Amino acid sequence: MRTLLRRIASGRHLKLQALCFCLVLWCLGLFFYGLFTYPDAPYKWCGAWEYCGKRGSVIAQATFEDWKHWQGMLFASWPFGMLAGYGLKRLRRDLP
């Protein structure tokens, strides 16, 4: 744990580095949240007011709306997380 904190606190532009680290953690957390919350995704329309998962199980419309909201958040934040990961790599100074 100390090595991780030391790596985070080393380098140039510590505030920018902390922001990049938080963005990367946000994107990873958002990805794994959806992975475990919606294991049957992607969902599609399969009848009157019904949506089905990839295994054919019927889900509620509220779950479908939640999944669409999560998907939009993931697609909107993922490019920023990728840029933050690249920036974190560039800002970090290698430790001996």
VMD Tcl script that builds the backbone (N, CA, C; Angstrom):
set m [mol new atoms 288]
animate dup $m
set s [atomselect $m all]
$s set {name element resname resid chain x y z} {
  {N N MET 1 A 0.820 -1.192 0.000}
  {CA C MET 1 A 0.000 0.000 0.000}
  {C C MET 1 A 0.867 1.259 0.000}
  {N N ARG 2 A 1.957 1.223 0.744}
  {CA C ARG 2 A 2.836 2.396 0.770}
  {C C ARG 2 A 3.469 2.653 -0.578}
  {N N THR 3 A 3.805 1.581 -1.281}
  {CA C THR 3 A 4.406 1.753 -2.594}
  {C C THR 3 A 3.414 2.402 -3.547}
  {N N LEU 4 A 2.140 1.992 -3.484}
  {CA C LEU 4 A 1.125 2.596 -4.337}
  {C C LEU 4 A 0.959 4.076 -4.018}
  {N N LEU 5 A 0.867 4.410 -2.742}
  {CA C LEU 5 A 0.739 5.821 -2.355}
  {C C LEU 5 A 1.968 6.621 -2.745}
  {N N ARG 6 A 3.129 6.004 -2.637}
  {CA C ARG 6 A 4.354 6.684 -3.023}
  {C C ARG 6 A 4.391 6.927 -4.528}
  {N N ARG 7 A 3.911 5.955 -5.291}
  {CA C ARG 7 A 3.862 6.128 -6.745}
  {C C ARG 7 A 2.873 7.213 -7.140}
  {N N ILE 8 A 1.734 7.270 -6.440}
  {CA C ILE 8 A 0.737 8.292 -6.747}
  {C C ILE 8 A 1.272 9.675 -6.412}
  {N N ALA 9 A 1.970 9.785 -5.281}
  {CA C ALA 9 A 2.437 11.088 -4.810}
  {C C ALA 9 A 3.741 11.528 -5.456}
  {N N SER 10 A 4.326 10.701 -6.305}
  {CA C SER 10 A 5.573 11.104 -6.944}
  {C C SER 10 A 5.281 11.630 -8.345}
  {N N GLY 11 A 6.210 12.370 -8.864}
  {CA C GLY 11 A 6.064 12.856 -10.224}
  {C C GLY 11 A 5.760 14.341 -10.283}
  {N N ARG 12 A 5.393 14.782 -11.463}
  {CA C ARG 12 A 5.099 16.195 -11.689}
  {C C ARG 12 A 3.605 16.431 -11.632}
  {N N HIS 13 A 3.221 17.634 -11.316}
  {CA C HIS 13 A 1.820 18.058 -11.332}
  {C C HIS 13 A 0.938 17.114 -10.509}
  {N N LEU 14 A 1.119 17.127 -9.211}
  {CA C LEU 14 A 0.447 16.172 -8.342}
  {C C LEU 14 A -1.073 16.287 -8.396}
  {N N LYS 15 A -1.611 17.492 -8.502}
  {CA C LYS 15 A -3.067 17.640 -8.566}
  {C C LYS 15 A -3.623 17.080 -9.871}
  {N N LEU 16 A -2.945 17.324 -10.956}
  {CA C LEU 16 A -3.372 16.782 -12.237}
  {C C LEU 16 A -3.249 15.261 -12.249}
  {N N GLN 17 A -2.202 14.769 -11.624}
  {CA C GLN 17 A -1.997 13.330 -11.530}
  {C C GLN 17 A -3.098 12.685 -10.679}
  {N N ALA 18 A -3.485 13.329 -9.592}
  {CA C ALA 18 A -4.565 12.809 -8.755}
  {C C ALA 18 A -5.891 12.825 -9.504}
  {N N LEU 19 A -6.140 13.865 -10.282}
  {CA C LEU 19 A -7.356 13.933 -11.087}
  {C C LEU 19 A -7.397 12.810 -12.120}
  {N N CYS 20 A -6.291 12.575 -12.781}
  {CA C CYS 20 A -6.220 11.488 -13.762}
  {C C CYS 20 A -6.443 10.140 -13.093}
  {N N PHE 21 A -5.866 9.951 -11.927}
  {CA C PHE 21 A -6.034 8.697 -11.193}
  {C C PHE 21 A -7.507 8.502 -10.829}
  {N N CYS 22 A -8.180 9.561 -10.390}
  {CA C CYS 22 A -9.603 9.468 -10.036}
  {C C CYS 22 A -10.459 9.162 -11.263}
  {N N LEU 23 A -10.142 9.751 -12.407}
  {CA C LEU 23 A -10.886 9.463 -13.630}
  {C C LEU 23 A -10.731 8.015 -14.067}
  {N N VAL 24 A -9.531 7.490 -13.952}
  {CA C VAL 24 A -9.305 6.089 -14.308}
  {C C VAL 24 A -10.063 5.176 -13.355}
  {N N LEU 25 A -10.043 5.475 -12.068}
  {CA C LEU 25 A -10.798 4.670 -11.098}
  {C C LEU 25 A -12.293 4.756 -11.357}
  {N N TRP 26 A -12.798 5.937 -11.708}
  {CA C TRP 26 A -14.217 6.103 -12.013}
  {C C TRP 26 A -14.619 5.203 -13.188}
  {N N CYS 27 A -13.828 5.228 -14.252}
  {CA C CYS 27 A -14.157 4.431 -15.431}
  {C C CYS 27 A -14.106 2.939 -15.140}
  {N N LEU 28 A -13.108 2.513 -14.402}
  {CA C LEU 28 A -13.025 1.100 -14.055}
  {C C LEU 28 A -14.173 0.683 -13.147}
  {N N GLY 29 A -14.496 1.514 -12.171}
  {CA C GLY 29 A -15.613 1.213 -11.281}
  {C C GLY 29 A -16.931 1.161 -12.026}
  {N N LEU 30 A -17.139 2.093 -12.946}
  {CA C LEU 30 A -18.358 2.117 -13.741}
  {C C LEU 30 A -18.463 0.879 -14.627}
  {N N PHE 31 A -17.363 0.476 -15.220}
  {CA C PHE 31 A -17.354 -0.712 -16.073}
  {C C PHE 31 A -17.705 -1.967 -15.276}
  {N N PHE 32 A -17.044 -2.160 -14.135}
  {CA C PHE 32 A -17.295 -3.368 -13.351}
  {C C PHE 32 A -18.669 -3.348 -12.688}
  {N N TYR 33 A -19.195 -2.166 -12.365}
  {CA C TYR 33 A -20.555 -2.073 -11.842}
  {C C TYR 33 A -21.544 -2.637 -12.862}
  {N N GLY 34 A -21.435 -2.210 -14.099}
  {CA C GLY 34 A -22.335 -2.694 -15.136}
  {C C GLY 34 A -22.114 -4.149 -15.471}
  {N N LEU 35 A -20.879 -4.583 -15.408}
  {CA C LEU 35 A -20.570 -5.979 -15.704}
  {C C LEU 35 A -21.251 -6.920 -14.719}
  {N N PHE 36 A -21.259 -6.545 -13.450}
  {CA C PHE 36 A -21.863 -7.411 -12.435}
  {C C PHE 36 A -23.351 -7.136 -12.229}
  {N N THR 37 A -23.831 -5.939 -12.511}
  {CA C THR 37 A -25.241 -5.617 -12.320}
  {C C THR 37 A -26.096 -6.117 -13.478}
  {N N TYR 38 A -25.576 -6.053 -14.692}
  {CA C TYR 38 A -26.328 -6.453 -15.878}
  {C C TYR 38 A -25.594 -7.579 -16.613}
  {N N PRO 39 A -25.558 -8.783 -16.033}
  {CA C PRO 39 A -24.797 -9.863 -16.673}
  {C C PRO 39 A -25.457 -10.393 -17.944}
  {N N ASP 40 A -26.747 -10.126 -18.118}
  {CA C ASP 40 A -27.486 -10.633 -19.271}
  {C C ASP 40 A -27.540 -9.628 -20.416}
  {N N ALA 41 A -26.859 -8.510 -20.297}
  {CA C ALA 41 A -26.879 -7.467 -21.328}
  {C C ALA 41 A -26.102 -7.931 -22.547}
  {N N PRO 42 A -26.355 -7.465 -23.705}
  {CA C PRO 42 A -27.227 -6.372 -24.097}
  {C C PRO 42 A -28.688 -6.804 -24.170}
  {N N TYR 43 A -29.551 -5.860 -23.845}
  {CA C TYR 43 A -30.984 -6.123 -23.859}
  {C C TYR 43 A -31.579 -5.627 -25.164}
  {N N LYS 44 A -32.646 -6.288 -25.594}
  {CA C LYS 44 A -33.326 -5.881 -26.823}
  {C C LYS 44 A -34.836 -6.014 -26.634}
  {N N TRP 45 A -35.558 -5.350 -27.476}
  {CA C TRP 45 A -37.013 -5.384 -27.423}
  {C C TRP 45 A -37.477 -6.715 -28.003}
  {N N CYS 46 A -38.362 -7.414 -27.284}
  {CA C CYS 46 A -38.807 -8.727 -27.762}
  {C C CYS 46 A -40.321 -8.908 -27.707}
  {N N GLY 47 A -41.074 -7.859 -27.512}
  {CA C GLY 47 A -42.527 -7.983 -27.500}
  {C C GLY 47 A -43.158 -6.727 -26.947}
  {N N ALA 48 A -44.442 -6.814 -26.707}
  {CA C ALA 48 A -45.172 -5.663 -26.177}
  {C C ALA 48 A -44.728 -5.365 -24.752}
  {N N TRP 49 A -44.017 -4.262 -24.569}
  {CA C TRP 49 A -43.526 -3.805 -23.277}
  {C C TRP 49 A -42.612 -4.821 -22.597}
  {N N GLU 50 A -41.909 -5.621 -23.368}
  {CA C GLU 50 A -40.988 -6.609 -22.811}
  {C C GLU 50 A -39.616 -6.452 -23.454}
  {N N TYR 51 A -38.623 -6.712 -22.666}
  {CA C TYR 51 A -37.245 -6.683 -23.148}
  {C C TYR 51 A -36.587 -7.989 -22.733}
  {N N CYS 52 A -35.716 -8.497 -23.588}
  {CA C CYS 52 A -35.058 -9.772 -23.319}
  {C C CYS 52 A -33.548 -9.583 -23.285}
  {N N GLY 53 A -32.887 -10.403 -22.474}
  {CA C GLY 53 A -31.435 -10.409 -22.422}
  {C C GLY 53 A -30.878 -11.366 -23.456}
  {N N LYS 54 A -29.571 -11.532 -23.468}
  {CA C LYS 54 A -28.962 -12.385 -24.476}
  {C C LYS 54 A -29.245 -13.869 -24.245}
  {N N ARG 55 A -29.664 -14.234 -23.030}
  {CA C ARG 55 A -30.042 -15.622 -22.753}
  {C C ARG 55 A -31.540 -15.851 -22.892}
  {N N GLY 56 A -32.276 -14.822 -23.296}
  {CA C GLY 56 A -33.704 -14.965 -23.511}
  {C C GLY 56 A -34.577 -14.684 -22.303}
  {N N SER 57 A -33.996 -14.297 -21.189}
  {CA C SER 57 A -34.804 -13.998 -20.006}
  {C C SER 57 A -35.470 -12.635 -20.155}
  {N N VAL 58 A -36.723 -12.550 -19.727}
  {CA C VAL 58 A -37.493 -11.313 -19.831}
  {C C VAL 58 A -37.156 -10.412 -18.654}
  {N N ILE 59 A -36.941 -9.126 -18.936}
  {CA C ILE 59 A -36.628 -8.159 -17.885}
  {C C ILE 59 A -37.663 -7.043 -17.910}
  {N N ALA 60 A -37.699 -6.285 -16.851}
  {CA C ALA 60 A -38.642 -5.173 -16.741}
  {C C ALA 60 A -38.142 -3.963 -17.528}
  {N N GLN 61 A -39.073 -3.094 -17.845}
  {CA C GLN 61 A -38.714 -1.889 -18.589}
  {C C GLN 61 A -37.820 -0.979 -17.759}
  {N N ALA 62 A -38.015 -0.947 -16.441}
  {CA C ALA 62 A -37.177 -0.114 -15.570}
  {C C ALA 62 A -35.725 -0.583 -15.604}
  {N N THR 63 A -35.519 -1.887 -15.636}
  {CA C THR 63 A -34.153 -2.423 -15.720}
  {C C THR 63 A -33.522 -2.054 -17.054}
  {N N PHE 64 A -34.331 -2.105 -18.109}
  {CA C PHE 64 A -33.826 -1.711 -19.423}
  {C C PHE 64 A -33.416 -0.243 -19.433}
  {N N GLU 65 A -34.235 0.612 -18.832}
  {CA C GLU 65 A -33.915 2.036 -18.772}
  {C C GLU 65 A -32.657 2.278 -17.941}
  {N N ASP 66 A -32.505 1.559 -16.833}
  {CA C ASP 66 A -31.291 1.681 -16.016}
  {C C ASP 66 A -30.063 1.255 -16.805}
  {N N TRP 67 A -30.205 0.177 -17.571}
  {CA C TRP 67 A -29.080 -0.317 -18.374}
  {C C TRP 67 A -28.700 0.706 -19.441}
  {N N LYS 68 A -29.700 1.328 -20.091}
  {CA C LYS 68 A -29.417 2.337 -21.103}
  {C C LYS 68 A -28.704 3.552 -20.489}
  {N N HIS 69 A -29.122 3.915 -19.279}
  {CA C HIS 69 A -28.474 5.029 -18.580}
  {C C HIS 69 A -27.018 4.684 -18.264}
  {N N TRP 70 A -26.782 3.482 -17.765}
  {CA C TRP 70 A -25.411 3.048 -17.462}
  {C C TRP 70 A -24.571 3.015 -18.734}
  {N N GLN 71 A -25.147 2.509 -19.814}
  {CA C GLN 71 A -24.420 2.419 -21.073}
  {C C GLN 71 A -24.035 3.813 -21.586}
  {N N GLY 72 A -24.942 4.759 -21.465}
  {CA C GLY 72 A -24.636 6.128 -21.884}
  {C C GLY 72 A -23.525 6.744 -21.044}
  {N N MET 73 A -23.581 6.506 -19.723}
  {CA C MET 73 A -22.511 7.027 -18.855}
  {C C MET 73 A -21.176 6.393 -19.200}
  {N N LEU 74 A -21.175 5.099 -19.477}
  {CA C LEU 74 A -19.932 4.408 -19.813}
  {C C LEU 74 A -19.354 4.943 -21.119}
  {N N PHE 75 A -20.199 5.079 -22.141}
  {CA C PHE 75 A -19.717 5.568 -23.436}
  {C C PHE 75 A -19.250 7.015 -23.364}
  {N N ALA 76 A -19.864 7.803 -22.491}
  {CA C ALA 76 A -19.467 9.202 -22.370}
  {C C ALA 76 A -18.174 9.374 -21.589}
  {N N SER 77 A -17.943 8.526 -20.597}
  {CA C SER 77 A -16.774 8.720 -19.737}
  {C C SER 77 A -15.564 7.898 -20.162}
  {N N TRP 78 A -15.748 6.857 -20.956}
  {CA C TRP 78 A -14.626 5.977 -21.292}
  {C C TRP 78 A -13.520 6.699 -22.065}
  {N N PRO 79 A -13.809 7.543 -23.059}
  {CA C PRO 79 A -12.696 8.244 -23.736}
  {C C PRO 79 A -11.890 9.132 -22.789}
  {N N PHE 80 A -12.564 9.779 -21.843}
  {CA C PHE 80 A -11.837 10.612 -20.878}
  {C C PHE 80 A -10.961 9.753 -19.966}
  {N N GLY 81 A -11.448 8.568 -19.613}
  {CA C GLY 81 A -10.650 7.650 -18.804}
  {C C GLY 81 A -9.421 7.151 -19.543}
  {N N MET 82 A -9.577 6.908 -20.841}
  {CA C MET 82 A -8.431 6.476 -21.641}
  {C C MET 82 A -7.387 7.591 -21.742}
  {N N LEU 83 A -7.856 8.815 -21.968}
  {CA C LEU 83 A -6.930 9.950 -22.016}
  {C C LEU 83 A -6.266 10.180 -20.665}
  {N N ALA 84 A -7.028 10.011 -19.589}
  {CA C ALA 84 A -6.462 10.184 -18.250}
  {C C ALA 84 A -5.412 9.110 -17.965}
  {N N GLY 85 A -5.649 7.885 -18.417}
  {CA C GLY 85 A -4.661 6.827 -18.236}
  {C C GLY 85 A -3.374 7.129 -18.979}
  {N N TYR 86 A -3.510 7.652 -20.185}
  {CA C TYR 86 A -2.328 8.045 -20.949}
  {C C TYR 86 A -1.614 9.208 -20.266}
  {N N GLY 87 A -2.393 10.187 -19.794}
  {CA C GLY 87 A -1.794 11.322 -19.094}
  {C C GLY 87 A -1.121 10.916 -17.802}
  {N N LEU 88 A -1.710 9.956 -17.101}
  {CA C LEU 88 A -1.121 9.468 -15.856}
  {C C LEU 88 A 0.225 8.810 -16.126}
  {N N LYS 89 A 0.280 8.077 -17.209}
  {CA C LYS 89 A 1.542 7.424 -17.578}
  {C C LYS 89 A 2.608 8.465 -17.923}
  {N N ARG 90 A 2.205 9.526 -18.612}
  {CA C ARG 90 A 3.162 10.547 -19.011}
  {C C ARG 90 A 3.609 11.428 -17.848}
  {N N LEU 91 A 2.706 11.647 -16.877}
  {CA C LEU 91 A 3.044 12.534 -15.759}
  {C C LEU 91 A 3.855 11.824 -14.669}
  {N N ARG 92 A 3.686 10.521 -14.583}
  {CA C ARG 92 A 4.332 9.789 -13.507}
  {C C ARG 92 A 5.836 9.685 -13.758}
  {N N ARG 93 A 6.570 9.907 -12.717}
  {CA C ARG 93 A 8.022 9.758 -12.809}
  {C C ARG 93 A 8.372 8.374 -12.292}
  {N N ASP 94 A 9.176 7.650 -13.022}
  {CA C ASP 94 A 9.551 6.304 -12.583}
  {C C ASP 94 A 10.407 6.364 -11.341}
  {N N LEU 95 A 10.080 5.502 -10.407}
  {CA C LEU 95 A 10.836 5.422 -9.157}
  {C C LEU 95 A 11.953 4.412 -9.280}
  {N N PRO 96 A 13.038 4.609 -8.578}
  {CA C PRO 96 A 14.143 3.636 -8.658}
  {C C PRO 96 A 13.789 2.333 -7.990}
}
mol reanalyze $m
mol bondsrecalc $m
mol representation Tube
mol addrep $m
